[in-house]
Amino acid sequence: MEVDAGAFKQEVLEEDVPVLVDFWAEWCGPCRMLAPVVEEIAEEMAGKLKVVKVNVDLNPSIAASYGVMSIPTLILFKGGKPVEKLIGYMPKAKIMEFINRHLEK
């Protein structure tokens, strides 16, 4: 699900379940490589984790407010607060390890 500045508060900050936010852009090769991995995680984790995408070109204020300097960047939000950040392309196992670290708490 793509979110913009108008929906970010409701879709991410006010969500009851943890939210993985994928900061990306159309022109970013590693972002395109990561997209199917993130979609697979979204399907597998449905109900336990919400996954949204933020296009940094269309929503620079969101990216800036969370210190996103390079993409792809994944930020996991829990209780409306960012808890951890992954920068760059990562294999699915590494991303799942990152997510599970926070879902078990």
ChimeraX commands (.cxc) that place a marker at each C-alpha (Angstrom):
marker #1 position 0.00,0.00,0.00 radius 0.5
marker #1 position 1.36,3.37,-1.03 radius 0.5
marker #1 position 0.89,6.15,1.55 radius 0.5
marker #1 position 1.42,9.89,1.26 radius 0.5
marker #1 position 1.86,12.67,3.77 radius 0.5
marker #1 position -1.90,12.96,4.24 radius 0.5
marker #1 position -2.38,9.29,5.14 radius 0.5
marker #1 position 0.90,8.63,6.97 radius 0.5
marker #1 position -0.39,9.51,10.45 radius 0.5
marker #1 position -3.45,7.26,10.18 radius 0.5
marker #1 position -1.82,4.38,8.27 radius 0.5
marker #1 position 1.45,4.25,10.24 radius 0.5
marker #1 position 1.50,6.30,13.44 radius 0.5
marker #1 position -2.00,5.40,14.68 radius 0.5
marker #1 position -1.85,1.71,13.70 radius 0.5
marker #1 position -2.20,-0.97,16.41 radius 0.5
marker #1 position 0.08,-3.50,14.71 radius 0.5
marker #1 position 3.74,-2.87,13.88 radius 0.5
marker #1 position 4.22,-1.16,10.49 radius 0.5
marker #1 position 7.13,-1.67,8.11 radius 0.5
marker #1 position 7.61,1.42,5.95 radius 0.5
marker #1 position 9.53,1.03,2.70 radius 0.5
marker #1 position 10.99,4.36,1.57 radius 0.5
marker #1 position 11.66,4.13,-2.18 radius 0.5
marker #1 position 11.68,5.95,-5.54 radius 0.5
marker #1 position 10.87,4.94,-9.14 radius 0.5
marker #1 position 14.44,5.57,-10.36 radius 0.5
marker #1 position 16.10,3.48,-7.62 radius 0.5
marker #1 position 17.38,0.10,-8.90 radius 0.5
marker #1 position 17.88,-1.49,-5.44 radius 0.5
marker #1 position 14.35,-0.32,-4.51 radius 0.5
marker #1 position 12.93,-2.22,-7.49 radius 0.5
marker #1 position 14.91,-5.30,-6.46 radius 0.5
marker #1 position 13.57,-5.03,-2.91 radius 0.5
marker #1 position 9.90,-4.49,-3.91 radius 0.5
marker #1 position 8.98,-8.17,-4.53 radius 0.5
marker #1 position 10.68,-9.17,-1.26 radius 0.5
marker #1 position 8.69,-6.56,0.67 radius 0.5
marker #1 position 5.45,-7.67,-1.05 radius 0.5
marker #1 position 6.14,-11.29,-0.10 radius 0.5
marker #1 position 6.74,-10.28,3.53 radius 0.5
marker #1 position 3.49,-8.27,3.52 radius 0.5
marker #1 position 1.53,-11.35,2.38 radius 0.5
marker #1 position 3.23,-13.74,4.82 radius 0.5
marker #1 position 2.93,-11.40,7.81 radius 0.5
marker #1 position -0.65,-10.20,7.15 radius 0.5
marker #1 position -2.43,-9.66,10.46 radius 0.5
marker #1 position 0.82,-9.41,12.44 radius 0.5
marker #1 position 2.54,-6.65,10.46 radius 0.5
marker #1 position 1.33,-3.93,8.12 radius 0.5
marker #1 position 3.58,-2.96,5.20 radius 0.5
marker #1 position 3.38,0.41,3.44 radius 0.5
marker #1 position 5.50,2.19,0.85 radius 0.5
marker #1 position 6.45,5.87,0.78 radius 0.5
marker #1 position 7.75,7.38,-2.46 radius 0.5
marker #1 position 10.45,9.82,-1.31 radius 0.5
marker #1 position 10.17,11.93,-4.47 radius 0.5
marker #1 position 6.47,12.57,-3.83 radius 0.5
marker #1 position 6.76,12.79,-0.02 radius 0.5
marker #1 position 10.13,14.38,0.84 radius 0.5
marker #1 position 8.83,15.77,4.15 radius 0.5
marker #1 position 8.12,12.29,5.54 radius 0.5
marker #1 position 11.53,11.01,4.44 radius 0.5
marker #1 position 13.26,14.05,5.96 radius 0.5
marker #1 position 11.41,13.78,9.26 radius 0.5
marker #1 position 12.69,10.21,9.74 radius 0.5
marker #1 position 16.24,10.89,8.58 radius 0.5
marker #1 position 16.00,8.93,5.35 radius 0.5
marker #1 position 19.16,9.92,3.48 radius 0.5
marker #1 position 19.47,7.01,1.05 radius 0.5
marker #1 position 17.06,4.49,-0.37 radius 0.5
marker #1 position 15.83,1.88,-0.08 radius 0.5
marker #1 position 15.32,2.38,3.64 radius 0.5
marker #1 position 13.02,0.21,5.73 radius 0.5
marker #1 position 11.82,1.61,9.06 radius 0.5
marker #1 position 9.81,-0.48,11.50 radius 0.5
marker #1 position 7.27,1.50,13.51 radius 0.5
marker #1 position 5.77,0.11,16.69 radius 0.5
marker #1 position 3.23,2.04,18.74 radius 0.5
marker #1 position 3.59,4.99,16.37 radius 0.5
marker #1 position 7.35,5.30,16.90 radius 0.5
marker #1 position 10.26,4.22,14.70 radius 0.5
marker #1 position 12.12,1.38,16.45 radius 0.5
marker #1 position 14.72,0.33,13.92 radius 0.5
marker #1 position 15.98,1.17,10.43 radius 0.5
marker #1 position 17.57,-0.92,7.65 radius 0.5
marker #1 position 19.31,0.89,4.81 radius 0.5
marker #1 position 20.01,-0.60,1.39 radius 0.5
marker #1 position 19.00,-3.83,-0.29 radius 0.5
marker #1 position 18.85,-6.79,2.10 radius 0.5
marker #1 position 17.95,-10.43,1.50 radius 0.5
marker #1 position 14.57,-11.57,2.83 radius 0.5
marker #1 position 16.13,-13.59,5.69 radius 0.5
marker #1 position 17.88,-10.47,7.02 radius 0.5
marker #1 position 14.67,-8.41,6.83 radius 0.5
marker #1 position 12.68,-11.14,8.59 radius 0.5
marker #1 position 15.30,-11.32,11.34 radius 0.5
marker #1 position 14.97,-7.52,11.73 radius 0.5
marker #1 position 11.14,-7.74,11.91 radius 0.5
marker #1 position 10.99,-10.76,14.21 radius 0.5
marker #1 position 13.32,-9.11,16.70 radius 0.5
marker #1 position 10.57,-6.55,17.35 radius 0.5
marker #1 position 7.48,-8.70,16.95 radius 0.5
marker #1 position 8.54,-11.05,19.74 radius 0.5
marker #1 position 8.76,-8.25,22.31 radius 0.5
marker link #1:1,2 radius 0.2
marker link #1:2,3 radius 0.2
marker link #1:3,4 radius 0.2
marker link #1:4,5 radius 0.2
marker link #1:5,6 radius 0.2
marker link #1:6,7 radius 0.2
marker link #1:7,8 radius 0.2
marker link #1:8,9 radius 0.2
marker link #1:9,10 radius 0.2
marker link #1:10,11 radius 0.2
marker link #1:11,12 radius 0.2
marker link #1:12,13 radius 0.2
marker link #1:13,14 radius 0.2
marker link #1:14,15 radius 0.2
marker link #1:15,16 radius 0.2
marker link #1:16,17 radius 0.2
marker link #1:17,18 radius 0.2
marker link #1:18,19 radius 0.2
marker link #1:19,20 radius 0.2
marker link #1:20,21 radius 0.2
marker link #1:21,22 radius 0.2
marker link #1:22,23 radius 0.2
marker link #1:23,24 radius 0.2
marker link #1:24,25 radius 0.2
marker link #1:25,26 radius 0.2
marker link #1:26,27 radius 0.2
marker link #1:27,28 radius 0.2
marker link #1:28,29 radius 0.2
marker link #1:29,30 radius 0.2
marker link #1:30,31 radius 0.2
marker link #1:31,32 radius 0.2
marker link #1:32,33 radius 0.2
marker link #1:33,34 radius 0.2
marker link #1:34,35 radius 0.2
marker link #1:35,36 radius 0.2
marker link #1:36,37 radius 0.2
marker link #1:37,38 radius 0.2
marker link #1:38,39 radius 0.2
marker link #1:39,40 radius 0.2
marker link #1:40,41 radius 0.2
marker link #1:41,42 radius 0.2
marker link #1:42,43 radius 0.2
marker link #1:43,44 radius 0.2
marker link #1:44,45 radius 0.2
marker link #1:45,46 radius 0.2
marker link #1:46,47 radius 0.2
marker link #1:47,48 radius 0.2
marker link #1:48,49 radius 0.2
marker link #1:49,50 radius 0.2
marker link #1:50,51 radius 0.2
marker link #1:51,52 radius 0.2
marker link #1:52,53 radius 0.2
marker link #1:53,54 radius 0.2
marker link #1:54,55 radius 0.2
marker link #1:55,56 radius 0.2
marker link #1:56,57 radius 0.2
marker link #1:57,58 radius 0.2
marker link #1:58,59 radius 0.2
marker link #1:59,60 radius 0.2
marker link #1:60,61 radius 0.2
marker link #1:61,62 radius 0.2
marker link #1:62,63 radius 0.2
marker link #1:63,64 radius 0.2
marker link #1:64,65 radius 0.2
marker link #1:65,66 radius 0.2
marker link #1:66,67 radius 0.2
marker link #1:67,68 radius 0.2
marker link #1:68,69 radius 0.2
marker link #1:69,70 radius 0.2
marker link #1:70,71 radius 0.2
marker link #1:71,72 radius 0.2
marker link #1:72,73 radius 0.2
marker link #1:73,74 radius 0.2
marker link #1:74,75 radius 0.2
marker link #1:75,76 radius 0.2
marker link #1:76,77 radius 0.2
marker link #1:77,78 radius 0.2
marker link #1:78,79 radius 0.2
marker link #1:79,80 radius 0.2
marker link #1:80,81 radius 0.2
marker link #1:81,82 radius 0.2
marker link #1:82,83 radius 0.2
marker link #1:83,84 radius 0.2
marker link #1:84,85 radius 0.2
marker link #1:85,86 radius 0.2
marker link #1:86,87 radius 0.2
marker link #1:87,88 radius 0.2
marker link #1:88,89 radius 0.2
marker link #1:89,90 radius 0.2
marker link #1:90,91 radius 0.2
marker link #1:91,92 radius 0.2
marker link #1:92,93 radius 0.2
marker link #1:93,94 radius 0.2
marker link #1:94,95 radius 0.2
marker link #1:95,96 radius 0.2
marker link #1:96,97 radius 0.2
marker link #1:97,98 radius 0.2
marker link #1:98,99 radius 0.2
marker link #1:99,100 radius 0.2
marker link #1:100,101 radius 0.2
marker link #1:101,102 radius 0.2
marker link #1:102,103 radius 0.2
marker link #1:103,104 radius 0.2
marker link #1:104,105 radius 0.2
view
